[in-house]
Amino acid sequence: MYDFHFSDPAFTTFSILRQGWIAMNKAIEAKLAKLGLTPEQLAVLWACRDYPGTLIPAEIARLLSRENQTIAGLLNRMERDGLITRSPKRKGQPFTAVKITPKGEKLVEPGIEILQELVTEFGSGISQGDHEQAQNLIRIMRNKATEKLYMEPAIPIGVRIGEPVAVNW
């Protein structure tokens, strides 16, 4: 992997951020593959387990920052593999509820443990202050990118404004 230093510092930051994300995601993919999961599948299972209320495909798309049609294909494969179930639309309900199955339930905890181990390792040696500074800087870039897409970062359902999202490791 090349360590680029472009004349435009924003491009160098983007390059490092992108390379870092790709490398971290590949490492996570390799470890989760031993469980037969992808990072996206783990995210869906985790959401199914911990989401406060009825979880619908559109909310999964928002939680994972994916397009609705991408989530539809992912949910089709997960349902085929017995990880989730979807209850069909019923009269008076404009959505399909997504629920975790016992098979999915058995995989979510080991998957989260793998994710926690790797994320902790990736962030080791970085001080709390440096983590906060990186979060603030990346948040600025994320917000500018979402403006270009006419999107706005939103607070997930069940989370109070200004409070961190609880992570159940």
N, C-alpha and C positions, 0 to 999 in steps of 0.2 A: 504494500500500500504506500503510495506516495504522500509525503508531507509537503503539500503545496504552500507556497507563500506568494500570494498574488499581490500586485500593486494596489489593488482595491482591498482594504482590510475587511469589508463586508463579505467579499467573495471568499477570502481565506476563512473567515468564521463559518460561512455557509458550508464550505468544503469540509472542514473539520467536523462540523455538526453532522453533516450527511454521512461521512465516512464512519464516524463514531456510532451513529444510529444503526447503520447497516451491519457493522462488525458486531455490535452488541446483540442485535436481533438474530444474526446468524448463530451466535453462540447459544442464545436462548432456544432457537429452533432446534439445534443439535441435541441439547439436553432434553427438551420436551418430547422430541421424536422417540426417545426411549420409552415414554409412556403412551406413545401413539397419538400425541396431541401437537397442535400448532399453537403459536402464541395467540392467534385470533380465537381458536377454539377455547383455550383456557380463559380468555377474557370473557367470552360468552358464558361459559360455565360459572365463572366467578360472579358475573352479573346476575345470572339466574339464581344463584345461591343467596346473594346478599342484597339484591335490589329491594327497596321498600315499596311493595305494592305489585301490581300486575306489570310484568315486563312484556313489551311489545316490540316487534322488529324495528320500528322507526326509532324507538328509544335505544335499542342496541346499536343502531347505526350512529346515533349521536354519541353514545358512550365510547364507541370504538373509532370515531372520526372516519367513518366509511360511508360509501354510497349505499342507498337502500337496496339496489339490485345486487351489490356485492354481498350484503348481509343475507339477502334471500338465498343466494347460492350456497353460502356458508351454512345457513340453517338447514337447507335441504340435505346437505351432506352429513351434518351432525345428527339430524333426525334419522337418516338412513343408517347411520352407525350406532343408533340407540343411545346417544348422549343427551338428547333433549326430546321433548314432545311439543307439538303446537296444537292448541285446540282451535278447531275451525271457527270462522266467523259465525256468530249467531245473530238472530234477529235482535236489533237494538244495540248490538255491540259492533262498533266500527273498527275492530282490531282482532288480531290473533294473539292469544296469550302464549308465551314461550316458558316452558318449565324444564327444570333439570330432571333427569331420570336417575334411578339408583346407580346405574353404570357411570353416568356423568359425575354423580356425587362422590363416587369412590376415587375419581381421578383429580378432582379439583384441589384437594389438600396437598397431595404429592406435587402437583403442578405448581401450586403457589410456593411450596417449599423450595423447589428448583429456582423459581423466579426470584424469590427473596435472597437465596444464596448468591445468585449471580449479580443481582442489582447491588447487593451489599458489597460484593467483591469489586464491581466496577467503580463504586463510589468510595472505596476505602482510601485512606490517605488524603481525603479532601475534607477540609474543616467545615464546620457548620456554617460559618460566615461565607466561605467560598461557595458552598452549595446554594445559599440564599442569593448571593450575587449572580451566580450562573442562572438560577431560576428567573430572577428579575430580567436579566438580559435576554434570555431565550423567550420569555413571555412577551417582551417588546416585539421581537421578530415574529413570533406566532400571531400576535394581534395585528401587525401590519399585513401579514399574509392573509389572514382571515378577512380583513377589510377588502382585499382585492377580490375575494370570492363572495363578497356581500354577505359574509357570515359574522356572527358575533359570539365570542365565548360566553357560555351560559353556565349557571350553577346547576348541578344535577338535582333532581327531585330528592327531597329528604335531607338536603344539606342547607344549612343556614349561611347567608351571605357573610363572608369574612372568616368563616370557620373552615379549618382543613377537613378534607374528606377522610373519615376514619377508614383505615385499612385493617381488615381482620386477617392478620398473618396466621 
